[in-house]
Amino acid sequence: MLALYLATFYHSYITLALLLGYKTINNSNMDTHLTHIEHQKWVENFSRFGIFCKGVVYCVLGLLAFLAAIGSRKQDPSKEGSFKLILEQPFGKILLAIVAIGLVGYVLWRFIQVVKDTENKGKDLKGIIARVGFGMSGIIYAGFAYVAADLVLGNTEGSGGGGNKQMTQKLLDHSYGQVILGIIALIVIGQAINQIYKAYTGKYKKKIHQERMSSKESEVFSKVGKVGYVARGIVLAIIGYFILRAALESNSNEVKDTEGAFAFINHSFGPVIFGIVALGLMAYGVFMFFMARYREI
């Protein structure tokens, strides 16, 4: 799925920047349309369901990684592997179709954040970078929704890591490919640092109505949020590091996705640390459940 990020970044970054900071022929029409959409209750409910489905994906992903850490399961611990595990369950196609639809809701919420600036990031450079990040998140999860839908429709082969490397190489073949890939690497590393920073400062609680939780819920929420953000930050940092190596060496073989990051952790630090990170990703999934219910949308 990193490949989707790389393949769409060049065109989508320009589009998102125009939406955020400049006037285009269709900008006012889009703004008016989204103003109408975002005040409809179904959009809020659909967005919350999307966040919930993101939590399901992370819980399954963390479970697969943990089982791989203890040697109980050989299936690839990736988001695509998570979808395949859901597909294997009773009524798997129905369950995966529901997840795919839910992820579309998450994508819708992300693009409303971009265009309407519901997070109040503003139009200065820092705000534009943050909102472009929301947009890229939306694009990535649109890719996940597509893969889930593709599996539901019967394509069980998947894209695989080879496809990621091929698409990365296509980007590197462009005259400014290394620069673009380097920018992507810095964005991913910056996001990793931001995740860990939020865990340390407690900023992951922002816009969460914690006062509505019971004392036990609040305690669990705080713990899974802190652990989950650290684990996600670690995985993103490793992915960003290898993207940067690919950019510096102009070598697409250096790129690693989530599965590659897990393999790196397991090989470099051992199954115990790998298992802890896996549990952390499951914690992040549980945090998404809290977010789906209690976050301000």
Backbone as a ProteinNet text record, in pm:
[ID]
protein_1_A
[PRIMARY]
MLALYLATFYHSYITLALLLGYKTINNSNMDTHLTHIEHQKWVENFSRFGIFCKGVVYCVLGLLAFLAAIGSRKQDPSKEGSFKLILEQPFGKILLAIVAIGLVGYVLWRFIQVVKDTENKGKDLKGIIARVGFGMSGIIYAGFAYVAADLVLGNTEGSGGGGNKQMTQKLLDHSYGQVILGIIALIVIGQAINQIYKAYTGKYKKKIHQERMSSKESEVFSKVGKVGYVARGIVLAIIGYFILRAALESNSNEVKDTEGAFAFINHSFGPVIFGIVALGLMAYGVFMFFMARYREI
[TERTIARY]
81.1	0	85	205.4	296.9	310.3	299.1	310.3	202.2	82.2	-24.3	12.6	71.1	117.9	216.5	311.9	415.1	358.3	271.6	222.1	131.8	56.7	-39.4	13.7	126	174.3	198.3	263.2	303.9	184.3	77.4	-38.8	-127	-145.6	-237.6	-184.9	-53.6	2.3	-31.8	-18.4	-51.1	-198.5	-283.5	-427.6	-463.7	-409.6	-441.8	-391.4	-273.5	-220.1	-309.3	-361.2	-451.7	-580.8	-631	-753.5	-734.8	-616.3	-591.8	-557.8	-473.7	-419.6	-452.9	-511.7	-530.2	-670.5	-713.1	-843.9	-834.1	-927.4	-936.9	-1077.6	-1101.7	-1233.2	-1340	-1306.8	-1407.9	-1400.6	-1311.4	-1288.4	-1412.1	-1476.3	-1591.8	-1707.3	-1724.2	-1830.7	-1807.2	-1682.1	-1649.1	-1669.5	-1628.5	-1641.5	-1788.5	-1874	-2016.5	-2076.8	-2035.7	-2088	-2050.5	-1924.8	-1880.9	-1942.1	-1970.5	-2039.9	-2175.8	-2242.9	-2372.6	-2359	-2256.4	-2236.9	-2203.4	-2108.6	-2054.2	-2154.3	-2267	-2365.1	-2474.4	-2463.6	-2560.6	-2518.5	-2615.3	-2587	-2530.6	-2575.7	-2527.5	-2377.5	-2326.6	-2183	-2104.9	-2154	-2087.3	-2089.7	-2206	-2217.1	-2130.1	-2128.2	-2047	-1898.7	-1858.9	-1719.8	-1681.2	-1770.3	-1742.4	-1730.5	-1816.7	-1808.9	-1676.8	-1631.4	-1503	-1386.9	-1389.3	-1284.5	-1286.8	-1407.9	-1422.3	-1360.1	-1386.5	-1331.9	-1180.1	-1127.1	-981.5	-928.4	-1000.8	-961.3	-962.6	-1063.6	-1070.7	-947.2	-909.4	-792.7	-667.1	-648.7	-528.9	-529.2	-644.6	-650.4	-612	-664.5	-631.2	-484.3	-435.8	-295	-203.9	-235.9	-156.7	-161.8	-279.4	-293.8	-206.8	-210.9	-127.8	20.2	61	201.7	240.8	152	181.6	193	101.5	107.6	235.3	277.2	403.9	521.7	513.7	622.2	640.6	529.6	539.7	545.4	546.1	562.3	439	319.4	196.1	132	169.1	102.9	202.4	196.7	291.5	232.7	100.5	39.5	102.2	116.1	184.9	113.9	188.1	129.5	129.6	36.6	22.3	-125.2	-157.2	-298.6	-372.8	-306.7	-369.3	-386.7	-289.3	-301.5	-416.6	-438.4	-550.9	-682.9	-693	-814.9	-837.8	-729.7	-742	-786.2	-738.5	-780.6	-929.6	-977.1	-1120.6	-1199.1	-1145.7	-1212.2	-1225.4	-1131.4	-1132.1	-1238.4	-1293.7	-1389.5	-1527.1	-1614.8	-1753.3	-1816.4	-1885.2	-1942.9	-1834.4	-1714.5	-1599	-1618.7	-1683.1	-1702.9	-1792.3	-1894.9	-1985	-1910.2	-1833.6	-1758.5	-1657.3	-1585.9	-1484.8	-1549.7	-1665	-1737.2	-1778.1	-1821.1	-1857.9	-1737.4	-1621.8	-1498.6	-1461.3	-1471.4	-1438	-1526.8	-1656.1	-1749.5	-1715.4	-1682.9	-1646.2	-1523.5	-1424.5	-1302.9	-1332.4	-1434.1	-1476.7	-1526.5	-1595.3	-1639.4	-1522	-1417.9	-1296.9	-1233.4	-1231	-1175.5	-1256.1	-1388.2	-1474.1	-1442.2	-1426.2	-1394.7	-1261.7	-1162.4	-1031.2	-1038.9	-1115.1	-1121.6	-1204.2	-1301.8	-1373.1	-1277.1	-1188.2	-1086.1	-995.7	-963.7	-874.9	-941.5	-1058.1	-1120	-1185	-1252.4	-1323.6	-1240.6	-1122	-1033.9	-1108.1	-1171.5	-1247	-1156.8	-1026.2	-931.4	-869	-911.9	-862.2	-710.2	-656.6	-512.4	-469.3	-561.4	-528.7	-465.1	-425.6	-369.3	-223.3	-159.1	-15.3	56.4	188.6	264.2	241.1	244.2	224.7	85.9	-13.9	-150	-168.7	-108.3	-118.8	-53.8	62.9	131	42.6	-19.7	-106.3	-225.2	-284.4	-403	-368	-251.9	-206	-186.2	-137.8	-123.5	-256.7	-362.2	-495.5	-536.6	-507.9	-543.7	-470.4	-341.2	-263.6	-313.8	-353.3	-412.1	-539	-620.7	-741.7	-712.1	-609.7	-571.7	-524.4	-441.7	-390.6	-505.3	-600.1	-709.6	-810	-815.5	-894.1	-833.5	-700.5	-631.6	-662.4	-664.1	-697.1	-841	-933.1	-1072.2	-1082.3	-1003.9	-1003.3	-952.5	-843.5	-787.5	-888.4	-953.6	-1054.2	-1168.6	-1215.9	-1324.6	-1280	-1155.6	-1101.1	-1100.4	-1065.2	-1065.4	-1207.2	-1301.4	-1441.2	-1491.6	-1446.4	-1490.4	-1417.2	-1322.4	-1263	-1118.1	-1054.1	-911.7	-832.7	-793.1	-723.1	-572.6	-523.5	-378.2	-310.2	-375.5	-317	-208.8	-164.4	-64.9	77.1	102.9	235.1	340.5	453.3	562.5	631.5	630.2	693.6	630.6	495.6	424.9	466	484.2	529.6	663.6	754.9	889	886.7	801.8	790.5	740.2	639.9	583.8	681.3	755.5	858.1	965.8	1002.7	1103.7	1054.8	926.2	869.5	881.6	860.5	876.1	1021.3	1112.8	1255.8	1305.5	1236.5	1276.7	1248.8	1162.1	1136	1255.9	1268.4	1385	1394	1279.5	1280.6	1231.5	1238.4	1186.9	1251.8	1385	1454.4	1413	1395.1	1353.4	1214.4	1122.7	985.4	983.5	1059.4	1065.3	1127.2	1228.2	1288	1189.8	1107.3	1004.7	904.4	864.2	772.4	834.3	961.9	1031.5	1030.1	1058.5	1061.1	922.2	818.7	681.6	649.6	686.6	658.4	736.2	863.5	943.8	888.8	848.8	788.9	661.4	580.8	458.8	491.3	597.6	639.5	678.3	757.3	797.9	676.6	582.3	460.8	377.1	372	296.9	355.5	486.9	553	541	549.8	532.7	392.7	291.6	154.7	139.6	205.7	200	263.6	377.6	451.4	375.7	315.8	248.7	102	45.6	-96.8	-185.3	-126.4	-205.6	-294.3	-275.2	-364.5	-506.8	-521.3	-652.5	-729.4	-665.6	-727.1	-857.1	-959.5	-1092	-1164.2	-1115.5	-1183.9	-1263.5	-1391.3	-1475.8	-1455.7	-1342.4	-1308.1	-1400.3	-1460.8	-1550.2	-1676	-1704.7	-1822.3	-1793.6	-1667.8	-1630.2	-1645	-1664.1	-1656.1	-1509.9	-1483.7	-1345.5	-1262.7	-1323.8	-1252.8	-1224.4	-1323.5	-1303.1	-1191.4	-1192.1	-1091.9	-951.3	-939.6	-809.7	-759.4	-848.3	-810.6	-777.1	-858.9	-837.7	-698.9	-660.5	-530.5	-415.3	-428.9	-320.5	-306.6	-419.5	-410.1	-368.7	-408.2	-367.6	-217.7	-162.1	-18.2	62.9	27.8	100	82.7	-39	-68.5	4.4	10.5	78.8	229.4	286.5	429.9	458.3	377.5	398.1	383.4	282	260.8	375.4	423.6	537.1	661.6	685.5	802.6	794.8	679.2	662.9	677.9	616.1	627.4	771.6	844.2	983.7	1068.2	1044.8	1120.6	1085.2	955.8	913.8	975.2	971.3	1028.7	1178.5	1246.4	1391.2	1426.7	1352.6	1383.5	1341.1	1236.1	1201.5	1314	1369	1478.7	1601.4	1631	1742.5	1719.5	1596.2	1563.9	1584.8	1549	1565.8	1713.4	1790.5	1932.4	2012.2	1975.1	2049.2	1984.1	1866.5	1788.9	1768.6	1726.5	1711.2	1576.8	1483.9	1348.8	1347	1450	1454.8	1469.5	1507.7	1523.7	1389	1285.2	1155.2	1094	1040.4	973.1	835.1	736.2	602.7	589	467.2	445.1	501.9	479.1	531.3	684	746.8	892.3	943.7	868.2	906.2	900.2	796.8	786.1	904.3	939.1	1051.9	1180.8	1197.4	1315.8	1321	1208.1	1202.4	1235	1175.1	1195.6	1341.6	1401.8	1539.3	1639.5	1612.5	1709	1697	1574.2	1552.5	1494.2	1455.8	1407.5	1256.5	1203.3	1057.9	989.4	1062.2	999.6	961.1	1055.7	1027.2	922.6	933.7	836	696.7	686.6	558.1	502.1	589.6	545.3	489.9	560.8	513.2	379.2	366.8	241.3	125.7	148.7	45.5	12.7	115.4	94.3	2.4	15.9	-72.3	-215.5	-229.7	-363.8	-422.2	-338	-382.2	-428.8	-356.5	-396.4	-533.7	-558.5	-689.7	-799.6	-774.5	-872.2	-891.3	-782.4	-792.5	-886.1	-880.5	-969.2	-1115.8	-1144.6	-1282.5	-1330.7	-1243.6	-1276.9	-1296	-1208.3	-1213.4	-1342.9	-1385.8	-1508.4	-1628.9	-1625.4	-1740.2	-1732.7	-1612.2	-1602.2	-1536.1	-1481.4	-1414.1	-1514	-1476.5	-1553	-1532.2	-1640.2	-1633.7	-1678.5
-120.5	0	126.3	111.8	224.4	263.6	165	194.1	291.3	275.1	367.2	508.4	519.8	648.6	710.5	632.4	684.6	721.4	636	657.2	778.9	807	916.7	1047.5	1043.1	1161.8	1278.5	1253.9	1360.6	1442.8	1372	1443.1	1496.8	1417.4	1457.2	1573.6	1582.7	1692.5	1826	1835	1957.6	1990.6	1888.2	1909.5	1957.8	1892.5	1929.2	2069	2102.4	2235.7	2342.6	2315.7	2410.7	2425.5	2311.6	2315.7	2396.8	2390.1	2452.3	2600	2636.6	2770.9	2860.9	2810	2890	2873.8	2967.9	2962.2	2890.4	2799.2	2733.5	2750.6	2706.9	2724.2	2653.5	2533.8	2453.9	2463.8	2541.7	2544	2588.3	2697.2	2748.7	2650.3	2582.2	2483	2365.9	2319.3	2208.1	2248.6	2369.4	2419.1	2423.8	2475.5	2483.9	2345	2253.5	2116.9	2047.6	2062.8	1997.2	2061.9	2193.7	2258.8	2193.7	2163.1	2097	1955.1	1884.5	1744.4	1732.4	1818.7	1795.3	1818.8	1888.4	1914.1	1808.5	1706.9	1600.2	1493.6	1447.4	1352.4	1222.5	1180.5	1052.6	1056.1	1175	1186.8	1163.6	1221.6	1199.2	1051.2	988	846.2	759	791.9	717	732.8	854.9	880.6	801.1	799	723.2	573.6	525.9	385	356.8	452.5	438.3	431	515.5	512.8	378.4	329.7	198.9	89.3	93.5	-8.9	0.1	120.7	135.7	64.7	76.2	6.8	-144.2	-195.4	-339.8	-385.3	-308.1	-343.2	-348.3	-249	-247.2	-359.4	-393	-504.4	-635.6	-658.3	-781.1	-780.1	-664.3	-651.1	-681.3	-623.8	-649.1	-794.7	-856.4	-998.3	-1084.6	-1056.8	-1132.7	-1117.7	-995.3	-970.3	-1042.3	-1041.4	-1108.8	-1260.1	-1316	-1460.1	-1495.7	-1405.1	-1426.8	-1420.2	-1330.6	-1314.2	-1439.8	-1504.8	-1624.2	-1752.3	-1734.9	-1848.7	-1932	-1875.8	-1954	-1946.9	-1845.3	-1827	-1771.2	-1820.9	-1779	-1677.1	-1649.4	-1553.5	-1416.1	-1343.2	-1214.2	-1115.7	-1057.2	-956.6	-819.9	-800.5	-673.9	-638.8	-519.4	-483.3	-572.4	-607.2	-700	-837.3	-879.2	-1004.6	-1000.4	-881.4	-863.9	-884.1	-826.7	-842.8	-990	-1060.2	-1201.9	-1285.6	-1248.2	-1321	-1299.4	-1177.7	-1149.4	-1232.2	-1240.1	-1313.6	-1461.4	-1515.6	-1658.1	-1694.6	-1593.7	-1620.2	-1654.6	-1715.2	-1737.2	-1604.6	-1605.2	-1483.3	-1380	-1430.8	-1343	-1236.8	-1272.6	-1174	-1059.4	-1094	-990.4	-900.3	-961.8	-884.6	-792	-844.6	-763.9	-653.1	-682.2	-578.1	-464.1	-499.3	-397.6	-313.1	-378.5	-306.1	-212.2	-261.3	-178.5	-54.8	-73.8	39.2	136.1	80.7	165.3	249.5	192.3	266.3	381.8	365.2	476.5	592.8	558.5	661.8	734.9	661	722.6	816.4	774.4	856.8	986	974.7	1093.1	1192.9	1142.8	1230.2	1301.2	1230	1289.9	1403	1382.6	1486.4	1606.6	1584.5	1698.6	1778.7	1709.6	1778.6	1863.7	1813.2	1885.9	2013	1999.4	2110	2210.8	2163.4	2252.8	2295	2239.3	2272	2259.9	2145.5	2123.2	2111	2091.2	2083.3	2219.9	2324.3	2461.1	2471.9	2410.8	2416.2	2544.4	2610	2736.2	2717.9	2832.6	2831.5	2875.2	2879.9	2905.1	2775.3	2781.1	2663.9	2542.9	2564.7	2453.7	2393.2	2478.7	2429.7	2354.2	2405.7	2339.2	2201.3	2191.6	2062	1962.8	2009.9	1922.3	1874.4	1965.5	1930.5	1842.4	1865	1774.1	1634.3	1629	1499.8	1429.2	1504.4	1444.4	1387.6	1465.5	1421.5	1295.8	1289.7	1171	1049.3	1072.1	962.9	913	1006.5	968.5	887.7	928.2	856.7	715	704.1	572.4	479	529.5	444.1	418	506.4	474.9	353.2	346.6	230.2	104.3	114.9	-1.3	-47.4	48.7	14.7	-57.8	-10.9	-73.5	-217.8	-239.2	-374.3	-466.1	-415.2	-496.5	-532.2	-434.8	-460.5	-559.4	-546.3	-636.7	-781.2	-799	-933	-987.4	-901.2	-942.4	-991.5	-924.3	-958.2	-1079	-1134.9	-1260.5	-1257.9	-1140.9	-1134	-1158.9	-1282.1	-1319	-1319.1	-1278.2	-1279.8	-1162.5	-1045	-927.4	-865.4	-748.5	-673.4	-717.4	-747.1	-796.9	-690.6	-723.4	-629.3	-600	-697.7	-674.4	-559.5	-550.7	-439.4	-306.7	-303.9	-182	-135.9	-229.8	-195.5	-148.1	-211.4	-169.7	-26.7	5.5	140.6	243.2	203.3	292.5	319.4	214.8	231.7	324.4	315.2	405.6	550.6	572.6	707.8	751.6	662.5	695.5	720.4	664.5	683.9	825.7	899.8	1039	1125.3	1239.1	1325.1	1373.1	1400.5	1445.9	1336.7	1211.8	1100.7	1085.9	1098	1084.7	1194.2	1315.4	1427.4	1402.1	1361.2	1334.6	1222.2	1116.1	1003.7	1046.9	1133	1185.1	1266.9	1346.5	1425.6	1333.1	1227.7	1130.2	1067.4	1032.8	972.9	1067.1	1195.4	1292.7	1312.6	1308	1318.9	1200.8	1080.6	960.2	963.9	1002.7	1011.7	1119.5	1232	1339	1293.5	1216	1161.6	1064.7	986.5	893	968.8	1074	1155.9	1218.3	1264.3	1327.1	1228.6	1102.7	1000.8	980.1	968.7	947.4	1072.4	1190.1	1315.3	1323.9	1283.9	1286.1	1189.9	1073.9	977.2	1036	1103.8	1160	1275.1	1361.7	1482.7	1461.3	1350.8	1327.8	1398.6	1450.4	1523.3	1431.9	1301.4	1209.4	1218.2	1282.3	1297.8	1419.2	1496.8	1619.4	1587.7	1666.2	1655.5	1525.5	1456.7	1338.3	1379.7	1347.5	1383.5	1280.5	1291.7	1196.1	1209.4	1327	1349.1	1263.1	1210.9	1126	980.3	947.3	809.1	780.6	653	611.2	615.5	605.9	611.3	495.6	378.1	262.3	282.1	331.3	358.3	459.4	563.6	668.8	614.8	525.7	465.9	380.4	296.4	210.7	295.8	396.1	486.6	550.4	599.7	666.1	569.9	448	349.4	301.5	263.9	211.3	321.3	446.4	556.6	578.4	583.3	606.7	493.2	369.2	253.6	242.8	264.1	251.8	353.6	476.2	579.9	555.3	507.2	475.8	362.9	256.3	142.5	184.6	263.9	309.6	401	482.6	568.9	489.9	381	296.5	235.8	181.2	118.5	222	338.5	444.2	492.1	502	547.1	449.6	320.7	219.9	228	239.4	252.1	377.3	489.2	613.6	604.2	535.1	517.5	444.3	338.5	261.8	335.1	415.8	499.4	599.1	656.2	751.6	684.1	562.6	488.7	463.7	430.9	408.6	535.8	650	777.5	812.7	797.4	833.7	743.6	615.8	519	495.3	560.3	539	390.5	321.6	176.5	137.9	99.9	66.7	-55.7	-141	-260.4	-228.5	-105.7	-66.6	-39.4	-13.1	21.8	-97.5	-70.6	-174.7	-124.3	-213	-180	-224.5	-231.4	-271.2	-409.6	-501.7	-637.9	-636.4	-555.7	-544.3	-481.8	-383.5	-321.2	-422.9	-507.4	-611.9	-709.4	-748.4	-840.3	-777.8	-647.6	-576.6	-576.5	-549.3	-548.3	-687.1	-788	-925.6	-968.1	-933.5	-973.3	-894.4	-764.6	-677	-678.8	-694.9	-681.6	-806.9	-903.8	-1029.2	-1035.4	-1156.4	-1176.6	-1111.2	-1090.7	-1028.3	-883.9	-806.7	-666.8	-662.6	-753.5	-760.8	-784.8	-876.4	-906.5	-787	-711.4	-592.3	-487.2	-465.2	-369.4	-415.6	-546	-600.8	-574.7	-596.4	-568.6	-419.1	-338	-193.5	-154.9	-221.7	-192.5	-237.3	-346.3	-386.7	-281.8	-226.3	-119.8	2.2	32.8	145.1	117.9	-7	-42.7	-18.9	-57.4	-34	116.4	192.6	338.3	393.6	337.5	381.2	358.5	251.5	227.1	340.3	380.8	494.4	620.7	640.1	757.6	761.3	644.5	637.1	681.6	652.7	685.4	825.8	866.7	987.2	1107.7	1090.8	1205.4	1305.3	1432.3	1537.3	1526.5	1514	1500.5	1631.9
0	0	0	42.3	29.6	-116	-203.2	-346.7	-391	-337.2	-372.3	-331.1	-211.9	-161.7	-259.8	-302.3	-391.4	-527.1	-580.4	-715.7	-726.7	-619.7	-626.5	-571.2	-501.4	-431.9	-526.5	-638.1	-727.8	-776.4	-818.7	-870.2	-758.7	-652.7	-546.5	-464.6	-446.8	-369	-433.5	-566.5	-637.1	-619.6	-635.6	-623.2	-484.5	-381.2	-243.8	-210.7	-257.2	-231.3	-292	-412.2	-476.2	-396.2	-347.4	-268	-141.1	-81.7	47.2	36.4	-58.8	-55.1	-169.9	-277.3	-395	-451.2	-535.5	-597.5	-730.1	-752.3	-881.1	-932.9	-1055	-1115.2	-1032.7	-981.4	-912.2	-761.2	-707.4	-563.1	-486.3	-530.7	-457.6	-461.7	-576.9	-588.5	-494.7	-488.2	-399.9	-254.3	-218.4	-82.4	-41.2	-131.7	-104.1	-88.1	-175.7	-171.2	-41.7	0.9	124.2	247	240.4	351.3	372.6	259.9	267.6	322.7	277.3	318.6	466.1	513.8	647.2	758.7	728.8	832.6	835.5	754.1	755.8	856.5	934.7	1041.9	989.2	870	817.7	791.7	757.1	731.5	860	970.5	1099.7	1136.4	1121.4	1156.3	1066	936.9	840.7	874.2	913.4	950.3	1074.2	1173.2	1295.7	1266	1177.7	1139.4	1067.7	987.5	919.5	1016.6	1118.5	1220.8	1294.2	1322.1	1387.2	1300.9	1169.1	1078.8	1070.3	1077.8	1083.6	1208.3	1319.1	1441.3	1423.8	1352.6	1326.3	1249	1145.8	1063.7	1149.9	1237.4	1322	1424.9	1478.2	1573.7	1506.1	1385.2	1312.1	1270.8	1225.9	1188.1	1307	1422.2	1541.7	1583.4	1568.9	1602.7	1511.9	1381.2	1287.1	1319.9	1351.1	1383	1511.6	1610.7	1738	1717.2	1636.7	1609.2	1533.6	1444.5	1373.3	1470.3	1568.6	1666.2	1751.1	1784	1868.3	1783.6	1651.1	1561.2	1540.4	1567.4	1556.4	1418.7	1339.7	1210.9	1110.8	989	885.9	788.5	797.9	704.8	723	611.7	616.6	707.5	804.1	893	825.9	734.7	663.9	661.2	613.5	607	508.7	397.5	303.4	368	447.3	520.6	619.6	679.4	771.5	699.1	579	499.6	465.7	432.4	396.8	516.4	636.3	756	781.2	763.1	776.8	675.4	553.6	444.9	477.7	557.3	591.5	694.7	762.6	869.2	812.1	895	849.9	806.9	694.5	635.7	608.1	573.2	555.3	449.3	337.7	231.8	278.3	353	404.8	502.5	593.7	692.9	625.2	525.8	458.4	375.5	316.3	241.9	335	456.4	554.9	591.5	611	641.9	527.7	404.1	287.4	280.9	303.6	302.6	415.3	531.4	645.3	617.1	550.3	517.9	422.2	337.8	251.8	339	447.6	541.7	604.1	636.5	691.7	589.8	463	355.5	341.7	346.7	336.3	446.3	569.2	682.5	661.4	612.4	589.1	486.3	379.1	276.5	321	408.1	467.5	555.4	629.4	708.7	620.7	502.2	411.3	360.1	300.4	229	323.6	428.2	519.4	640.3	655.9	769.1	902.3	923.2	1046.4	1169.4	1147.1	1258	1288.6	1214.1	1234.3	1221.2	1116.4	1093.1	1023.6	953.1	887.5	751.1	691.2	556.1	552.2	669	666.5	630.7	618.8	573.2	663.2	794.5	888.6	871.6	855	838.6	709	600.5	471	475.8	541.7	553.9	629.6	737.9	817.1	734.6	658.4	580.8	461	401.6	296.8	355.8	480.5	548.6	563.7	598.9	607	471.1	365.8	231.9	189.9	221.7	187.3	264.4	390.4	468.9	400.9	351.5	280.4	155.6	80.9	-41.4	-8.1	95.6	134.8	175.1	256.4	300.9	190	90.4	-28.9	-98	-99	-155	-77	57.4	140.1	112.3	100	70.6	-63.5	-160.7	-293	-283.6	-210.6	-196.6	-128	-22.1	47.8	-46.2	-123.5	-218.9	-326	-370.1	-471.9	-421.5	-294.5	-235.7	-224.1	-188.7	-179.9	-315.3	-421.6	-557.2	-616.1	-538.6	-580.9	-620.6	-620	-651.6	-524.8	-502.2	-378.2	-393.1	-510.4	-531.7	-461.9	-463.9	-399.2	-484.4	-439.6	-516.6	-485.4	-355.5	-316.6	-312.4	-243.3	-229	-360.2	-456.1	-585	-659.3	-651	-714.1	-653.8	-522.1	-454.7	-509.6	-523.8	-571.8	-716.8	-798.6	-937.8	-949.1	-870.6	-877.1	-819.8	-717.8	-664	-768.7	-842	-945.9	-1056.2	-1088.8	-1189.6	-1143.8	-1014.3	-960.7	-969.6	-934.2	-938.5	-1081.1	-1177.9	-1316.9	-1366.5	-1296.8	-1333.8	-1294.6	-1360.2	-1337.4	-1192.7	-1131.2	-991.7	-897.4	-942	-863	-727.2	-723.7	-595.1	-498.1	-549.3	-463.8	-407.4	-495.4	-450.7	-348.4	-375.6	-281.9	-149.2	-156.2	-34.1	47.2	-21.2	47.9	116.5	45.2	103.8	229.1	220.8	335.5	455.3	430.9	539.9	599.9	514.4	565.3	655.8	612.6	692.3	824.4	818.2	940.4	1032.7	973.2	1053.5	1121.4	1049.1	1107.7	1220.7	1204.3	1309.1	1436.2	1419.3	1533.8	1599.6	1517.1	1569	1649.9	1605.2	1678.3	1818.1	1824.7	1953.5	2041.3	1978.5	2052.2	2113.6	2037.2	2088.8	2206.2	2197.5	2307.1	2433.2	2416.7	2530.1	2595.4	2512.4	2564.9	2597.9	2551.9	2573.1	2472	2364.1	2264.9	2181.5	2194.7	2125.9	2182.3	2298.4	2361	2309.3	2221.2	2171.2	2097.2	2125	2062.7	2099.1	2201.4	2252.7	2376.4	2379.4	2494.1	2605.6	2672.2	2776.8	2897.5	2913.8	3027.7	3018.2	2899.3	2880.8	2916.4	2938	2968.5	3117.3	3147.9	3287.7	3330.5	3458.4	3507	3451.3	3439.4	3385.2	3237	3162.1	3019.6	2999.9	3081.5	3070.3	3095.1	3191.4	3223	3107.2	3053.3	2940.5	2818.7	2792.3	2679.2	2684.2	2800.5	2814.9	2789.8	2838.8	2824.3	2679.9	2618.3	2481.1	2383.7	2412.3	2326.2	2330.5	2449.7	2464.6	2402.4	2436.3	2383.1	2231.8	2186	2043.7	1958.9	2004.4	1927.1	1921.3	2029.6	2027.9	1928.4	1934	1843.8	1698.4	1669.5	1532.2	1487.6	1579.9	1548.1	1513.5	1586.4	1559.9	1420.4	1385.1	1253.7	1142.1	1159.9	1058.4	1043	1153.4	1148	1066.1	1084.1	1008.3	860.2	829.7	689.4	626.8	699.8	649.6	627.5	716.9	704.7	575.6	546.3	425.5	297.6	306	189.9	164.1	271.5	257	196.5	240.5	181.1	32.7	-2	-143	-224.4	-166.1	-235.3	-250.4	-144.8	-148	-240.9	-245	-326.7	-462.4	-484.9	-608.4	-634.3	-530.3	-535.3	-474.4	-559.5	-512.5	-422.3	-430.4	-346.4	-198.4	-167.2	-26.8	41.2	-38.3	18.1	90.4	209.8	286	326.7	319	366.3	511.7	561.6	701	729.8	637.6	656	662.5	577.1	579.3	707.8	759.2	886.4	999.7	997.7	1099.5	1090.9	969	950.3	1002.5	979.2	1027.4	1180.2	1243.8	1390.3	1445	1384.8	1431.3	1415.8	1301.4	1274.1	1358.9	1375.2	1443.1	1594.8	1645.2	1789.6	1855.6	1773.4	1829.6	1843.6	1862.8	1868	1987.7	2097.5	2214.8	2184	2130.1	2094	1983.9	1887.2	1779.1	1836	1930.5	1993.6	2068.4	2136	2210.4	2114.1	2002.3	1901.3	1844.3	1821	1768.2	1864	1992	2092.3	2095.2	2072.5	2066.4	1951.7	1838.1	1724.1	1753.4	1826.4	1869.6	1963.1	2049.4	2138.9	2058.9	1949.8	1864.4	1802.9	1765.2	1712.9	1815.2	1940.3	2047.1	2068	2059.5	2070	1962.5	1841.5	1733.7	1770	1845.5	1888.6	1979.8	2072.5	2158.8	2075	1979.5	1893.9	1813.9	1764.9	1687.8	1769.9	1897.5	1982.5	2042.4	2081.7	2163.4	2095.9	1975.8	1914.5	1858.8	1865.9	1800.4	1649.6	1575.5	1429.4	1363.9
[MASK]
+++++++++++++++++++++++++++++++++++++++++++++++++++++++++++++++++++++++++++++++++++++++++++++++++++++++++++++++++++++++++++++++++++++++++++++++++++++++++++++++++++++++++++++++++++++++++++++++++++++++++++++++++++++++++++++++++++++++++++++++++++++++++++++++++++++++++++++++++++++++++++++++++++++++++

